[in-house]
């Protein structure tokens, strides 16, 4: 994506670590890694999406809403219809 900031190896390694932690069901550790990537590469939209989704799936709605606010400040393009179709996101929008 031409609008997305080029991601360096540190950000990519941390993102892949977060995904691996999610697969191992170490969700709290994955969230910590995702937050690091948001700090390192705030224009990276997939990280915002993964963080918001992870928080919402764990029922950490207040944190998920704050993560949505951060994403909005970094011009994350929310597709509200798609989000309402996903149960994890839908609860955040009501």
Phi, psi and omega in degrees: 000124183295336181275342183277137179299141175297134184260127179278173184297328180295315179295318182294318178298317180293322179295316179295324176299316179299317179297319178296319178297322176297317179298328178275004181061032174259068191296319180296319178293322178297319179296320177300315179295318179297321177296323176298317181295321177301321178290319183284325184220072186296342179274358182279105188291326182295331179288317177301314181298315181295320180294311180299314181297315181298315180297316181295318181296332178272002180077015179269064190296319180298318177293322179296319178296318177298320178295325176295321178296318177298315180300319180297323178294337179258022175064030174296130183270104180279127174262093188300321180298315179294322180293321179293335179283342180263118183305326180296319181278323187305320181295337180279336186269346182273000000 
